Amino acid sequence: MARKKSTPDFEQSLAELQALVERLENGELSLEDSLTTFEQGIRLSRECQTALQQAEQKVQILLEHDGELAEAPFSPDADA
């Protein structure tokens, strides 16, 4: 069964973030373009952080079930 993706996948977001960092480090952008690029980078950084936190929560759910690996329902909106 295919999973629905409401956000770009982690690897794609990380690659985009790395490209933005390279553009900023190059130093050839105007101030306005630099600010726009920085804003995009912050958004991507937050998306990546959220994806990592959700993966960590899922791993904890899998590992904390009576010491045995057992899959449990996971809601990305649930508080840790």
Summary of the structure (lengths in Angstrom):
residues: 80
radius of gyration: 17.3
end to end distance: 26.9
largest distance: 56.1
contacts: 160
relative contact order: 0.12
helix: 62%
strand: 2%
